[in-house]
């Protein structure tokens, strides 16, 4: 059974791709809204949720593609059985308002799509609170 592709559009309150790019492509930026702790080394991002004195969830994602000010594409370590799955954050610009939109692509099993959508909504809310985007 394959995974279902999920596409999310999140309008941003900025015209500056520099601000958005830092939030989605750097360990420091991702640590502000995506995970409690993020490290990057040689194209491998290590995401940690939870504090050191509690139970932690640690996951690694490999950088697949990176085009500055455009998109970043990663693949979770545990997705080896599904070659086509990845997650991507892409910056798009409205031709009318010139404001930016964050386009997110992710994959989930059919029974997990609702939970994944809720998780992304929560993360995007944290992005807004942390950066004003």
VOPAGU-2260 file (C-alpha; in pm, 1 decimal, decimal comma):
REM VOPAGU-2260
SITE   aa  ch    i         X         Y         Z
SITE  UNK   A    0       0,0       0,0       0,0
SITE  UNK   A    1     148,0     335,1    -108,4
SITE  UNK   A    2     125,1     666,3      61,0
SITE  UNK   A    3    -113,5     947,6     -21,5
SITE  UNK   A    4      29,5    1283,8    -125,5
SITE  UNK   A    5     -80,1    1581,1      84,4
SITE  UNK   A    6     -50,7    1939,1     -41,1
SITE  UNK   A    7     -96,9    2235,3     193,2
SITE  UNK   A    8     -97,0    2604,6     102,0
SITE  UNK   A    9     -17,6    2849,5     380,3
SITE  UNK   A   10     -40,6    3222,6     298,6
SITE  UNK   A   11     240,0    3426,1     452,9
SITE  UNK   A   12     234,4    3784,4     569,3
SITE  UNK   A   13     551,0    3889,2     387,8
SITE  UNK   A   14     695,3    3969,7      48,3
SITE  UNK   A   15    1050,9    3882,9     154,2
SITE  UNK   A   16    1174,4    3537,4      55,5
SITE  UNK   A   17    1485,1    3591,6     273,7
SITE  UNK   A   18    1278,4    3584,6     593,7
SITE  UNK   A   19    1083,7    3274,8     489,6
SITE  UNK   A   20    1392,3    3094,1     360,8
SITE  UNK   A   21    1572,0    3122,8     693,8
SITE  UNK   A   22    1269,6    2976,1     875,2
SITE  UNK   A   23    1235,3    2670,5     648,3
SITE  UNK   A   24    1592,0    2583,6     550,2
SITE  UNK   A   25    1817,6    2641,9     851,2
SITE  UNK   A   26    1846,8    2442,4    1171,7
SITE  UNK   A   27    1800,3    2763,2    1371,6
SITE  UNK   A   28    1485,6    2860,4    1178,3
SITE  UNK   A   29    1329,6    2514,5    1197,6
SITE  UNK   A   30    1403,6    2502,3    1570,2
SITE  UNK   A   31    1180,7    2806,5    1619,7
SITE  UNK   A   32     866,6    2632,2    1493,4
SITE  UNK   A   33     912,1    2278,4    1364,2
SITE  UNK   A   34    1095,6    2085,3    1638,2
SITE  UNK   A   35    1236,0    2148,8    1985,2
SITE  UNK   A   36    1592,9    2097,9    1867,2
SITE  UNK   A   37    1736,8    2076,2    1513,8
SITE  UNK   A   38    2090,2    2000,8    1399,9
SITE  UNK   A   39    2221,1    1983,0    1044,8
SITE  UNK   A   40    2540,6    1814,9     934,2
SITE  UNK   A   41    2640,6    1720,6     580,1
SITE  UNK   A   42    2284,6    1731,6     448,6
SITE  UNK   A   43    2132,1    1534,0     734,6
SITE  UNK   A   44    1885,7    1712,3     961,0
SITE  UNK   A   45    1828,3    1565,5    1307,7
SITE  UNK   A   46    1496,3    1673,3    1459,8
SITE  UNK   A   47    1426,8    1625,1    1829,9
SITE  UNK   A   48    1090,4    1669,8    1997,8
SITE  UNK   A   49    1080,9    1669,9    2377,6
SITE  UNK   A   50    1325,6    1785,6    2640,2
SITE  UNK   A   51    1638,0    1591,1    2747,2
SITE  UNK   A   52    1485,4    1505,0    3087,6
SITE  UNK   A   53    1171,6    1360,7    2925,9
SITE  UNK   A   54    1101,6    1102,6    2659,4
SITE  UNK   A   55    1224,6    1229,5    2325,4
SITE  UNK   A   56    1133,4    1153,6    1965,4
SITE  UNK   A   57    1440,8    1186,5    1742,9
SITE  UNK   A   58    1414,9    1159,1    1365,5
SITE  UNK   A   59    1660,8    1214,8    1083,0
SITE  UNK   A   60    1586,6    1348,5     736,7
SITE  UNK   A   61    1823,0    1360,6     441,7
SITE  UNK   A   62    1838,0    1664,8     217,8
SITE  UNK   A   63    1731,1    1561,3    -133,1
SITE  UNK   A   64    1704,4    1897,4    -304,7
SITE  UNK   A   65    1779,4    2255,8    -210,3
SITE  UNK   A   66    1719,7    2560,3    -428,2
SITE  UNK   A   67    1785,2    2878,7    -231,9
SITE  UNK   A   68    1479,5    3103,3    -189,0
SITE  UNK   A   69    1265,1    2846,8    -370,9
SITE  UNK   A   70    1235,1    2507,5    -199,0
SITE  UNK   A   71    1385,9    2246,5      27,3
SITE  UNK   A   72    1304,3    1876,2     -10,7
SITE  UNK   A   73    1386,0    1612,7     252,0
SITE  UNK   A   74    1328,8    1242,0     305,6
SITE  UNK   A   75    1280,8    1078,7     644,9
SITE  UNK   A   76    1518,9     792,8     728,3
SITE  UNK   A   77    1229,7     556,8     803,8
SITE  UNK   A   78    1068,9     605,8     459,7
SITE  UNK   A   79    1310,1     371,3     279,8
SITE  UNK   A   80    1030,4     132,4     185,9
SITE  UNK   A   81     850,5     407,7      -7,5
SITE  UNK   A   82    1095,5     554,1    -258,9
SITE  UNK   A   83     847,5     816,3    -381,1
SITE  UNK   A   84     770,7     978,9     -44,8
SITE  UNK   A   85     941,8    1297,4      72,6
SITE  UNK   A   86     845,7    1625,7     232,5
SITE  UNK   A   87     899,1    1960,9      76,5
SITE  UNK   A   88     851,4    2326,2     162,4
SITE  UNK   A   89     832,2    2560,0    -136,0
SITE  UNK   A   90     799,2    2938,4    -152,6
SITE  UNK   A   91     554,9    3078,0    -410,2
SITE  UNK   A   92     471,3    3440,9    -488,3
SITE  UNK   A   93     122,4    3571,4    -565,9
SITE  UNK   A   94     114,9    3758,1    -895,6
SITE  UNK   A   95    -162,3    3982,6    -762,0
SITE  UNK   A   96     -58,7    4072,1    -405,2
SITE  UNK   A   97     312,3    3984,0    -432,8
SITE  UNK   A   98     277,3    3817,7     -90,9
SITE  UNK   A   99     436,7    3478,7     -42,9
SITE  UNK   A  100     276,5    3142,1      16,1
SITE  UNK   A  101     439,2    2838,6     172,0
SITE  UNK   A  102     352,2    2525,7     -25,2
SITE  UNK   A  103     401,6    2203,8     169,0
SITE  UNK   A  104     404,3    1856,2      19,6
SITE  UNK   A  105     411,4    1550,6     243,9
SITE  UNK   A  106     303,0    1186,7     228,1
SITE  UNK   A  107     104,8     968,4     468,7
SITE  UNK   A  108     -72,6     634,9     478,6
SITE  UNK   A  109    -447,7     668,1     418,9
SITE  UNK   A  110    -531,4     624,6     787,6
SITE  UNK   A  111    -278,6     893,9     887,2
SITE  UNK   A  112    -368,5    1178,9     648,8
SITE  UNK   A  113    -598,7    1361,4     892,1
SITE  UNK   A  114    -340,5    1343,4    1172,2
SITE  UNK   A  115     -67,4    1470,5     939,1
SITE  UNK   A  116    -283,9    1763,5     827,6
SITE  UNK   A  117    -350,0    1853,9    1192,3
SITE  UNK   A  118      22,4    1827,9    1270,0
SITE  UNK   A  119     111,3    2064,1     985,1
SITE  UNK   A  120    -163,4    2309,6    1089,5
SITE  UNK   A  121     -19,8    2312,2    1441,6
SITE  UNK   A  122     335,3    2363,0    1313,0
SITE  UNK   A  123     226,9    2643,0    1080,6
SITE  UNK   A  124      49,1    2810,6    1372,7
SITE  UNK   A  125     380,2    2790,1    1566,2
SITE  UNK   A  126     559,0    2940,9    1262,7
SITE  UNK   A  127     315,1    3232,0    1265,6
SITE  UNK   A  128     351,9    3288,9    1641,8
SITE  UNK   A  129     732,8    3261,1    1630,7
SITE  UNK   A  130     794,9    3480,3    1327,5
SITE  UNK   A  131     479,2    3673,8    1244,7
SITE  UNK   A  132     466,2    3513,8     901,0
